[in-house]
Amino acid sequence: MNEMRLPSARRAILDTLPRETSLFGRSVESQFVHVPNGHAKALHPDTQLVVGMRGAGKSFWWSTLQDPEKRHLISERAPRSKLTETTQIAVGFGEEPRPAEYPSRDVLEQLIKDFEARIIWRTVIAKALGAGILADGQLERATWQEWVTYVEKHPEQVDRLLFDRDAELSDQDSYWIILFDALDRSAGDWPTMNRLIRGLLGAALDLRPYRRLRVKCFLRSDQLVEREVGDFSDASKILAGRVDLAWPSTELYSLLFQYLGNSETGDFRSEVEARTGWEWPSADSIWIPPTKLSDNQREVFHGITGPWMGKDRRRGFPFTWVPNHLADAKGQTSPRSFIAALREAAKDTEERYRNHGWSLHYESLKRGVQTASRIRVNELQEDYPWIELLMSNLRGLVVPLEFEEIAAVWRGKGVLEQLQARVEGGKEKLPPARLDEGEVGVRQDLEELGIFLRLKDGRVNIPDVYRVGYGLGRRGGVRPVRS
């Protein structure tokens, strides 16, 4: 393919890529919905456990599946998902408050004192499935305490409800799926959250014998420590069926081109068609990237960025450089970080290099990674406030380095003692799970979160998506964010 330049891409990026990368349970417009091949299995009714890192799409799918129009779109784009127009969706827990559909964290913390967690979630399921049928409508204005009490004392009525509704759905050739997300909002400490997740997995297992009733749980990987949440009979039947929301680089670029191809002006589509002859198919006013584009993502992206990350090939190639510098220690890149980096790169190019020959300047791509790293660090702070105390004290160090150097900094500044004091004072939400194991335990916690990478020689490396935001250096790497 001859060298391609796509000058309209900068404007398309600024017009279509969202400024706010966290959806907070909201969905996106239909024309921007992309279904990665690997996610079709996660959306299948028979998949009850879906696992992903922060920003991988758990809350996105939780929200999107509730929209009949988007379920129809998914069924067309990803027929392997087996979602149909008759699929019925209910909600069992999520980030936004819905007191009529599920109990809040405060209510759950009261309920867990008196009831088995599995019974609590079984109540949520039964109420969503047929509140009017259960108890002949006597509990219409009941509290959650009264609902759970009823379900606990009337197992036969609940079984009959499940059996009858399953039979009805089978006759209709339909599924009923109840969605659970944001379980980190269900409790303020690990033991309580682990009990609730263990109970939810047990409730999901209860529905497995039915043909058309399903639970779908969206969990972070750190919430699925099997020794904590999988210690019940036949737990393996749920755990073995987990599907991880992975985003290989090809899917990240497919998502990008889905956005750019549906910009209001249509200039990006027109430019690609003019330079390649590839026509974009359209369905219901939604433009789909042509197969030829999917097979030639590198060439098209380099038509946006230019071929190199500097003045020559020694600096690397943008197509691989961008996702590699946004990956965590497990090699996973979140679409949220990818989108944030590219939008910032477009904004920076517009401000600093407006007359540059390509839509995105390579220096702007580096600044985009800095912005994505800052966002990623802020997200970690929201989910795991304790990480800030551990990592901020490492600012200025250069990686890779021996773990003993890190441990010496923590000891010298009394970091673990400060953290323990916050835990004992009730000020630390969900502290490191292995804090009682000291420095070695905390290192393992950071490795499981994808922040620390243990090299073959035992040294610690930190991927750029975290290193830059936390102010650590690496020879020849993207400059850290200055405090």
C-alpha positions in Angstrom: 0.0 0.0 0.0 1.3 3.5 -0.9 1.9 5.9 2.0 -1.5 7.1 3.3 -2.2 10.3 5.1 -5.6 10.9 6.8 -5.7 14.5 7.9 -9.3 14.4 8.9 -8.6 11.9 11.7 -7.6 14.5 14.2 -10.9 16.3 14.0 -12.8 12.9 14.0 -10.9 11.9 17.2 -11.8 15.2 18.9 -15.4 15.0 17.8 -16.1 11.4 18.7 -13.8 10.0 21.4 -15.4 10.7 24.8 -13.9 13.4 27.0 -15.1 11.5 30.1 -13.7 8.0 29.8 -15.6 6.6 32.8 -19.3 5.9 31.9 -20.5 5.5 35.6 -22.9 2.8 34.5 -24.1 4.7 31.4 -24.0 3.2 27.9 -22.8 4.9 24.7 -24.7 5.7 21.6 -25.4 2.7 19.4 -23.0 3.8 16.5 -20.1 3.6 18.9 -20.8 0.1 20.3 -18.1 -2.4 19.3 -18.3 -6.0 20.3 -14.9 -7.7 20.5 -14.8 -11.3 19.3 -13.8 -12.5 22.7 -16.6 -10.7 24.4 -19.4 -12.6 22.6 -18.8 -15.5 24.9 -19.0 -13.3 27.9 -22.4 -12.0 26.8 -23.8 -15.5 26.2 -26.6 -16.3 28.7 -24.8 -19.4 29.9 -21.7 -17.4 31.0 -22.4 -16.5 34.6 -19.0 -15.1 35.6 -17.3 -12.3 33.7 -14.0 -11.0 34.9 -12.0 -7.9 33.9 -9.6 -5.1 35.0 -10.8 -1.6 35.7 -11.9 -0.1 32.4 -12.2 -3.4 30.5 -15.9 -2.9 30.0 -17.7 -4.7 32.9 -20.0 -1.7 33.7 -20.3 -0.9 30.0 -21.8 -4.3 29.3 -23.9 -4.2 32.5 -25.5 -1.0 31.2 -25.6 -1.9 27.5 -27.4 -5.3 28.1 -30.3 -3.4 29.7 -31.0 -1.6 26.5 -33.2 -3.6 24.1 -32.0 -1.6 21.0 -28.4 -2.4 21.9 -29.1 -6.0 22.6 -30.5 -6.3 19.1 -27.3 -4.6 17.8 -25.2 -7.1 19.7 -27.2 -10.1 18.4 -26.6 -8.9 14.8 -22.9 -8.1 15.3 -22.1 -11.1 17.5 -24.6 -13.9 16.8 -22.4 -16.2 19.0 -23.6 -14.3 22.0 -27.1 -15.9 21.5 -28.8 -12.8 22.7 -32.2 -12.4 21.0 -34.9 -9.8 21.0 -36.9 -11.9 23.5 -34.0 -12.0 26.1 -35.2 -10.5 29.3 -32.8 -8.5 31.5 -33.1 -7.7 35.2 -30.6 -6.0 37.5 -29.4 -7.4 40.8 -26.7 -4.9 41.8 -24.8 -2.0 40.3 -23.1 1.3 40.9 -26.2 3.4 40.7 -28.8 3.3 43.6 -32.0 1.4 42.8 -33.5 0.6 46.2 -36.6 -1.1 44.7 -34.4 -3.5 42.7 -31.5 -4.3 45.1 -30.3 -3.3 48.6 -27.7 -0.6 49.1 -24.3 -1.2 50.8 -25.7 0.1 54.1 -28.7 -2.3 53.9 -26.5 -5.2 52.8 -24.2 -4.6 55.8 -27.3 -4.9 58.1 -28.7 -7.9 56.3 -25.4 -9.9 56.4 -25.5 -9.8 60.2 -28.7 -11.8 60.2 -28.8 -13.8 57.0 -26.6 -16.1 54.8 -25.3 -14.1 51.8 -26.7 -16.6 49.4 -30.2 -16.1 50.8 -29.8 -12.3 50.4 -29.0 -12.6 46.7 -31.6 -15.4 46.2 -34.1 -12.9 47.5 -33.0 -10.2 45.0 -33.3 -12.8 42.2 -36.8 -14.0 43.4 -38.1 -10.4 43.8 -36.9 -9.5 40.3 -38.3 -12.6 38.8 -41.8 -12.3 40.2 -42.4 -10.0 43.1 -46.1 -9.9 42.5 -46.4 -13.7 42.4 -44.3 -14.4 45.5 -46.2 -14.2 48.7 -49.4 -13.3 46.7 -48.4 -9.6 46.7 -48.3 -9.3 50.5 -44.7 -7.9 50.4 -45.4 -5.1 47.9 -44.2 -2.4 50.3 -42.0 -4.6 52.4 -38.4 -3.7 53.5 -35.5 -5.8 52.3 -35.3 -7.3 55.8 -38.9 -8.5 55.4 -38.3 -9.8 51.9 -35.2 -11.8 53.0 -37.0 -13.2 56.0 -39.8 -14.4 53.8 -37.5 -16.1 51.3 -35.5 -17.8 54.0 -38.7 -19.2 55.6 -40.5 -20.1 52.4 -38.0 -22.0 50.2 -40.8 -24.1 48.6 -42.6 -21.1 47.3 -39.4 -19.7 45.9 -38.6 -23.0 44.2 -42.1 -23.1 42.7 -41.6 -19.5 41.3 -38.3 -20.4 39.7 -39.6 -23.6 38.2 -42.8 -22.0 36.8 -40.9 -19.0 35.3 -38.3 -21.3 33.8 -41.0 -23.3 32.1 -42.7 -20.1 30.7 -39.4 -18.9 29.3 -38.7 -22.3 27.7 -42.1 -22.2 26.0 -41.2 -18.7 24.7 -37.7 -19.8 23.7 -36.3 -16.9 25.8 -33.7 -16.3 28.5 -34.0 -14.3 31.7 -30.7 -12.8 32.9 -30.1 -10.9 36.1 -26.9 -8.7 36.1 -24.6 -8.0 39.0 -21.8 -5.4 38.8 -19.8 -3.0 41.1 -19.6 -5.5 43.9 -16.8 -3.3 45.4 -19.7 -1.0 46.4 -21.4 -3.7 48.3 -19.2 -3.6 51.4 -16.5 -1.6 53.2 -14.2 -4.4 54.1 -12.8 -7.5 52.4 -14.3 -10.1 54.7 -17.8 -8.8 54.2 -17.3 -8.3 50.4 -15.9 -11.9 50.2 -18.9 -13.2 52.0 -21.3 -11.4 49.6 -19.4 -12.5 46.5 -19.3 -16.1 47.8 -23.0 -16.0 48.4 -23.7 -14.5 44.9 -21.7 -17.3 43.3 -23.7 -19.8 45.3 -27.0 -18.2 44.2 -25.7 -18.3 40.6 -25.0 -22.0 41.0 -28.5 -22.5 42.3 -29.8 -21.4 38.9 -27.6 -23.7 36.8 -30.1 -26.6 36.7 -32.7 -24.3 35.1 -32.7 -24.0 31.4 -33.6 -20.3 31.0 -32.8 -18.6 34.3 -29.3 -17.1 34.6 -27.1 -14.9 36.8 -24.3 -12.9 35.2 -21.7 -11.5 37.6 -19.2 -8.9 36.5 -16.2 -9.0 38.9 -12.7 -7.5 39.0 -9.9 -10.1 39.1 -8.8 -9.2 42.6 -12.4 -10.0 43.8 -12.1 -13.6 42.6 -9.5 -15.0 45.0 -10.8 -18.6 45.0 -9.6 -19.5 48.5 -11.8 -16.6 49.8 -14.9 -16.8 47.6 -14.8 -20.3 46.1 -14.8 -22.5 49.2 -18.3 -24.0 48.8 -19.6 -27.2 47.3 -19.4 -27.3 43.4 -17.9 -23.8 43.2 -15.7 -25.1 40.4 -18.8 -25.3 38.2 -19.1 -21.6 38.3 -15.4 -20.7 38.5 -14.4 -22.9 35.6 -16.8 -21.1 33.3 -15.4 -17.6 33.8 -14.7 -15.5 30.8 -12.1 -12.7 30.9 -12.8 -9.4 29.1 -9.6 -9.2 27.1 -8.7 -6.3 24.7 -5.9 -7.4 22.3 -4.5 -4.5 20.3 -6.5 -5.5 17.2 -9.7 -4.9 19.2 -8.5 -1.6 20.5 -8.0 -0.4 17.0 -11.3 -1.8 15.8 -12.9 0.2 18.6 -11.0 3.4 17.5 -12.1 2.9 13.8 -15.7 2.3 14.9 -15.6 5.7 16.5 -13.9 7.5 13.7 -16.0 5.9 11.0 -19.1 7.3 12.7 -18.0 10.9 13.1 -20.8 13.2 12.0 -18.9 14.7 9.1 -18.0 11.4 7.6 -14.7 12.9 6.4 -12.6 10.0 7.8 -14.7 7.4 6.0 -14.5 9.4 2.8 -10.7 9.7 3.1 -10.2 6.0 3.8 -12.4 5.1 0.8 -10.7 7.5 -1.5 -7.2 6.2 -0.7 -8.1 2.5 -0.5 -11.3 1.9 -2.4 -12.7 0.1 0.7 -16.4 0.8 1.1 -17.9 1.1 4.6 -21.1 -1.0 5.0 -23.9 0.7 6.9 -26.8 -0.8 8.9 -29.5 1.3 10.6 -27.3 4.4 10.0 -24.3 2.8 11.8 -21.1 2.5 9.8 -19.0 -0.6 10.2 -15.3 -0.6 9.5 -14.7 -2.7 6.3 -13.0 -6.1 6.6 -10.1 -4.8 4.6 -9.5 -2.1 7.2 -9.5 -4.7 9.9 -6.9 -6.6 8.0 -4.7 -3.5 7.5 -5.0 -1.7 10.8 -1.3 -0.9 11.0 -1.3 0.9 7.7 -4.4 2.9 8.5 -3.2 3.9 12.0 0.2 5.0 10.5 -1.9 7.1 8.1 -3.0 9.0 11.2 0.3 9.1 13.1 3.1 8.7 10.6 5.3 5.6 10.6 7.7 6.2 13.5 7.7 7.4 17.1 10.4 9.9 16.3 12.5 10.9 13.3 13.4 7.4 12.3 12.4 3.8 13.0 14.8 3.4 15.9 12.2 5.0 18.2 9.6 2.4 17.4 6.3 2.3 15.5 3.1 4.0 16.8 0.9 1.0 16.1 2.7 -1.2 18.6 4.1 1.6 20.8 0.8 3.0 22.0 -0.8 -0.2 23.3 2.5 -1.5 24.7 3.0 1.7 26.7 -0.5 1.5 28.1 -0.4 -2.2 29.2 -0.2 -3.2 32.8 2.2 -5.8 34.2 -0.1 -8.6 32.9 0.1 -7.2 29.3 -3.5 -6.0 29.5 -4.5 -2.6 28.0 -7.8 -1.1 28.9 -9.9 0.6 26.2 -10.4 3.5 28.6 -6.7 4.2 28.7 -6.3 3.8 25.0 -9.1 6.2 24.2 -7.9 8.7 26.7 -4.4 8.7 25.3 -5.4 9.2 21.7 -7.9 12.0 22.5 -5.2 13.8 24.5 -2.7 13.2 21.6 -5.2 14.8 19.2 -5.8 17.8 21.5 -2.1 18.3 22.1 -1.3 18.1 18.3 -4.0 20.7 17.6 -2.5 23.0 20.2 1.3 22.5 19.6 1.7 21.1 16.1 -1.4 22.2 14.1 0.4 22.2 10.8 2.1 18.9 11.3 1.9 16.6 8.3 0.1 13.9 10.2 -3.1 14.0 12.4 -1.2 12.9 15.5 2.4 14.0 16.4 4.6 11.4 18.0 5.5 13.8 20.9 1.7 14.2 21.4 1.3 10.5 21.6 3.8 10.5 24.5 1.9 13.2 26.2 -1.3 11.2 25.6 0.3 8.2 27.5 1.2 10.6 30.4 -2.5 11.7 30.5 -3.7 8.1 30.4 -1.3 7.2 33.2 -2.6 10.0 35.3 -6.2 8.9 34.7 -5.2 5.3 35.5 -3.5 6.3 38.8 -6.6 8.4 39.8 -8.8 5.3 39.1 -6.6 3.2 41.3 -6.9 5.8 44.0 -10.7 5.5 43.9 -10.6 1.7 44.1 -7.6 1.2 46.3 -6.7 4.3 48.3 -3.8 2.4 50.0 -1.8 2.2 46.8 -1.2 6.0 46.8 0.7 5.7 50.1 2.8 2.8 48.9 3.6 4.3 45.5 4.0 8.0 46.2 6.9 7.3 48.5 8.7 5.7 45.6 8.6 8.8 43.4 12.0 9.5 41.8 13.2 5.9 41.8 14.3 4.4 38.5 13.1 1.0 37.4 13.8 -1.9 37.0 15.3 -2.1 40.5 15.8 -4.7 43.3 12.8 -5.1 45.5 15.0 -4.6 48.6 15.4 -1.0 47.4 11.6 -0.5 47.5 11.3 -2.3 50.8 14.1 -0.1 52.3 12.1 3.0 51.3 8.9 1.7 52.9 10.8 0.8 56.1 12.6 4.1 56.2 9.4 6.1 55.9 7.3 3.7 58.1 4.8 3.2 55.2 3.4 -0.1 56.2 3.0 1.1 59.8 1.1 4.1 58.6 -1.1 1.9 56.5 -1.7 -0.5 59.4 -2.7 2.5 61.6 -5.2 3.7 59.0 -6.7 0.2 58.9 -7.0 0.0 62.7 -8.5 3.5 62.8 -11.2 2.4 60.3 -10.0 4.9 57.7 -8.8 2.5 55.0 -11.3 1.0 52.6 -10.4 -2.5 51.5 -6.7 -2.5 52.5 -4.1 -4.8 50.8 -5.3 -8.4 51.3 -1.8 -9.5 52.4 -0.9 -6.6 54.6 -0.4 -8.9 57.6 2.4 -10.6 55.5 4.4 -7.4 55.5 6.5 -6.2 52.5 6.5 -9.5 50.7 2.7 -9.8 51.0 2.1 -6.2 49.7 4.5 -6.9 46.8 2.3 -9.8 45.8 -0.9 -7.7 46.1 0.7 -5.1 43.7 1.7 -7.9 41.3 -1.8 -9.3 41.2 -3.1 -5.8 40.4 -0.7 -5.5 37.5 1.3 -2.7 39.0 4.5 -4.6 39.8 6.1 -6.9 37.3 8.6 -9.5 38.7 11.4 -10.0 36.2 13.2 -13.3 35.8 16.1 -12.1 37.8 13.8 -11.1 40.7 13.9 -7.3 40.1 10.8 -5.2 40.0 9.6 -3.4 36.9 6.6 -1.1 36.7 4.8 -0.6 33.4 4.6 2.9 31.9 0.8 3.2 32.4 1.6 3.3 36.2 5.2 4.3 36.3 4.7 7.6 34.6 1.7 8.6 36.8 3.5 7.7 40.0 6.6 9.7 39.0 9.2 6.9 38.7 11.8 7.0 36.0 13.1 4.5 33.4 16.1 5.1 31.2 14.9 6.0 27.7 11.2 5.8 28.8 8.3 8.2 28.7 9.0 11.0 31.2 7.1 10.7 34.5 4.4 13.1 35.4 5.8 15.9 37.6 4.1 16.3 41.0 
